[in-house]
Amino acid sequence: MKLRKSVCLVLVFLCLSTLMSAQKGQLGITFSALSDNDVARFRSVIDDSSTDAGKSFTYGISYLKPLNKWLELETGLEYLSCPIETKSIVGTVNGVTTLTRSATLSMLTAPVTVRANFLKYFFVNAGVLLDIDVSSNSIINSQTGLGSLLGLGVKYDFKNGISVFVNPYAKIHSFPLSFDRDQQHFMESAVRFGIAYKL
């Protein structure tokens, strides 16, 4: 746990240093809601339990740096919170009963994505996620590791330097780099709302 906290502090420091040293680009705040989440395994496992993910909320800061007229690099720091519930069938003296456990998944994410703009108001974004599971009582496998993101969005840039955007996306956390059949992966789809200011 101490190592996890140390890594989190280093990650926060690096992100804030990058944002504060930014000379050009846009600095913004984001909020993700309207989620539809799941916990999945990529190989079938014989198990008498089921896991459900509830509605998640994600808050973040973002930095968008233009690479050319239509391509931008986006990074930042996000915090996600999502309730998780597992149901297990257990045998008792009187027969079979269902045992329910609930907890909260908490995660820090540093996205590194590329945003491709087209038709003036639209963009596609994709990239990798550096995830750190900071849950205190999670009941699924740790989601610390790499993830991936794919999204489609619409934006509007005002003349005063303020920009707003809406960005539906899908994310896979704890990306399946190994063939560990027991590893659970948090699958997240939501809509991200953001407001940014041109530096």
C-alpha positions in Angstrom: 0.0 0.0 0.0 2.9 2.4 0.8 4.4 1.7 -2.7 1.0 2.4 -4.3 0.7 5.7 -2.5 4.2 6.7 -3.5 3.6 5.9 -7.1 0.3 8.0 -6.9 2.2 11.0 -5.5 4.9 10.7 -8.2 2.2 10.5 -10.9 0.3 13.5 -9.6 3.6 15.5 -9.4 4.6 14.7 -13.0 1.1 15.6 -14.3 1.0 18.9 -12.4 4.6 19.7 -13.5 3.7 19.1 -17.1 0.5 21.2 -16.9 2.2 24.1 -15.1 5.1 24.2 -17.6 2.7 24.2 -20.6 3.4 27.1 -22.9 0.7 26.5 -25.5 -2.4 24.5 -25.6 -5.6 24.2 -23.6 -6.1 23.5 -19.9 -9.4 22.2 -18.8 -11.6 20.3 -16.3 -13.7 17.3 -17.2 -16.6 15.3 -15.7 -17.8 11.8 -16.9 -21.2 10.4 -16.2 -24.1 8.5 -17.9 -21.9 5.4 -17.6 -22.6 1.7 -18.5 -19.9 -0.4 -16.9 -19.0 -4.1 -16.5 -16.4 -6.4 -15.0 -15.3 -9.1 -17.4 -12.7 -11.8 -17.9 -11.3 -12.5 -21.4 -11.2 -16.3 -20.8 -14.1 -18.3 -19.5 -13.9 -19.4 -15.8 -16.2 -21.8 -14.0 -17.5 -19.8 -11.1 -20.7 -19.6 -9.0 -20.4 -15.9 -8.6 -21.4 -12.8 -10.6 -20.0 -9.3 -10.5 -21.9 -6.2 -11.4 -20.5 -2.6 -11.8 -22.8 0.3 -11.0 -22.8 3.9 -12.4 -19.3 5.5 -12.2 -18.3 9.2 -11.9 -15.0 10.5 -13.1 -13.5 14.0 -12.4 -10.3 15.2 -14.1 -8.0 17.9 -15.3 -6.7 17.8 -18.9 -4.1 19.4 -21.0 -4.4 19.5 -24.8 -1.4 20.3 -26.9 -1.7 20.9 -30.7 0.7 18.9 -32.9 -0.5 20.4 -36.2 -3.7 21.9 -37.7 -5.9 18.8 -37.1 -4.0 16.6 -34.6 -3.6 17.2 -30.8 -2.1 15.3 -27.9 -4.1 15.1 -24.7 -3.0 14.1 -21.2 -4.0 14.9 -17.6 -5.2 13.2 -14.5 -8.6 11.6 -13.7 -10.2 10.1 -10.6 -12.9 7.4 -11.0 -15.3 6.0 -8.4 -17.6 3.1 -9.1 -19.7 0.8 -6.9 -19.1 -2.9 -7.4 -21.3 -5.8 -6.2 -20.6 -9.5 -6.2 -23.2 -12.3 -5.7 -22.0 -15.8 -4.7 -24.0 -19.0 -4.3 -23.0 -20.8 -1.1 -24.3 -24.0 0.4 -25.7 -24.0 3.9 -27.2 -26.5 6.3 -30.7 -25.4 5.1 -29.8 -25.5 1.4 -28.4 -22.8 -0.9 -28.2 -19.1 -0.3 -26.8 -16.0 -2.1 -24.1 -14.0 -0.5 -23.8 -10.4 -1.6 -20.8 -8.2 -1.1 -20.5 -4.5 -2.1 -17.5 -2.2 -2.3 -16.2 0.8 -4.3 -13.6 0.8 -7.0 -11.4 3.9 -6.9 -8.8 4.6 -9.6 -6.4 7.3 -10.7 -5.8 7.5 -14.4 -3.3 9.4 -16.5 -4.4 9.2 -20.1 -2.1 9.7 -23.1 -4.3 10.1 -26.1 -4.3 11.5 -29.6 -7.2 13.6 -30.8 -7.9 13.9 -34.5 -10.2 16.8 -35.5 -12.4 16.7 -38.6 -15.3 18.7 -40.1 -14.5 21.7 -37.7 -16.6 20.5 -34.8 -15.9 16.8 -34.5 -13.0 14.6 -33.2 -11.9 11.0 -32.6 -9.6 10.3 -29.7 -7.7 7.1 -28.9 -4.7 6.1 -26.7 -3.4 4.4 -23.6 -4.2 4.8 -19.9 -1.8 4.5 -17.0 -4.1 3.2 -14.2 -3.4 3.1 -10.5 -6.1 1.3 -8.3 -6.3 3.2 -5.1 -9.4 1.3 -3.7 -9.4 0.7 0.0 -11.9 -2.2 -0.1 -12.3 -3.3 -3.8 -13.7 -6.8 -4.3 -12.3 -7.3 -7.8 -8.7 -7.7 -9.0 -6.4 -4.7 -8.9 -6.8 -2.6 -12.0 -3.3 -1.1 -11.7 -1.6 -1.3 -15.1 -2.3 -0.2 -18.7 -5.6 0.5 -20.3 -6.9 1.7 -23.6 -9.4 4.3 -24.7 -11.5 5.0 -27.9 -13.9 7.9 -28.2 -15.8 10.2 -30.5 -16.7 13.8 -29.6 -18.0 17.1 -30.6 -16.5 20.5 -29.6 -17.1 24.2 -29.9 -14.4 26.9 -29.7 -15.5 30.3 -28.6 -13.6 33.4 -29.8 -12.6 34.3 -26.2 -10.4 31.2 -25.9 -12.9 29.0 -24.1 -13.8 25.6 -25.5 -16.5 23.1 -24.6 -16.8 19.5 -25.6 -18.8 16.3 -25.2 -17.0 13.0 -25.6 -18.6 9.5 -25.4 -15.9 6.9 -25.0 -15.2 3.3 -24.1 -12.2 2.2 -21.9 -10.7 -1.2 -21.0 -8.7 -1.1 -17.7 -6.0 -3.6 -16.7 -5.5 -4.4 -20.3 -5.1 -8.2 -21.0 -1.4 -8.4 -21.6 -1.2 -11.8 -20.0 -3.3 -14.9 -20.2 -4.2 -15.0 -16.5 -7.7 -16.4 -16.8 -8.7 -15.1 -13.3 -7.9 -11.5 -14.1 -10.9 -9.2 -14.0 -11.0 -6.2 -16.3 -13.1 -3.1 -15.6 -14.9 -2.1 -18.8 -16.1 1.5 -18.8 -18.3 3.4 -21.2 -19.5 6.9 -20.4 -19.9 10.4 -21.7 -17.2 13.0 -20.8 -18.1 16.7 -20.5 -15.4 19.3 -20.5 -14.5 22.9 -20.6 -11.1 24.2 -21.4 -9.3 27.5 -21.8 -6.6 28.4 -24.4 -3.3 29.3 -22.7 
